[in-house]
Amino acid sequence: MSRIGKNPINIPAGVELNIAGNVVTVKGKLGELSQEILNDITVEVDGDSAVVSRPSDSKTHKAAHGLYRSLIFNMIEGVSKGWTKELELVGVGYRASNQGQKLDLALGFSHNIVLELAPEVKVETISEKGKNPLVKLTSHDKQLVGQIAAKIRSFRAPEPYKGKGVKFVGEQLRRKAGKSA
């Protein structure tokens, strides 16, 4: 069983962690994030580390303990370093381009897919000759980056025979053998 909730969270220089009631707010050079936590779970800051604790060993308290420790850790990492997701477009004629916060995807449908992204997310498209186009999403909010990346992947998920579609960089696909003669 995981004991991740008991690990202290290191707070790097330049990151400010505030607790007001049951709302934890983290400020850093890349932005500001806040998270509401259960009333039972307590967060104590001492110097350059924070500790999350629970009142009892009930199932809900144990689950919330590890959850909130991970959420606070991800918020601190996000405002100090940021989170990045890269998607690769595998397929003939699959293209990606962006103008500001509008992402334009050509994924083999009759019309291009135009996606308006949140202002917190920075998008970059990389197209090199002889390589698959890449879409790079960067933000301080891990949940938002993951949600947008999953939305883009859902437009054309990789198929198991040729591997065509939108996939995460480094993702291992389960491939199937085609017809046998």
ZIKAWO-V674307 format. One record per run of one state. SS is the DSSP state (h for helix, s for strand, l for the rest). FROM is the first residue (numbers start at 1). LEN is the number of residues. If there is no record, write none. Layout:
ss: {SS,SS}
from: {FROM,FROM}
len: {LEN,LEN}
This chain:
ss: {l,h,l,s,l,s,l,s,l,s,l,s,l,s,l,h,l,s,l,s,l,s,l,s,l,s,l,s,l,h,l,s,l,s,l}
from: {1,4,7,9,11,16,21,23,29,31,37,42,47,49,54,59,81,83,91,95,100,102,107,113,117,122,127,133,140,142,156,157,158,165,169}
len: {3,3,2,2,5,5,2,6,2,6,5,5,2,5,5,22,2,8,4,5,2,5,6,4,5,5,6,7,2,14,1,1,7,4,13}
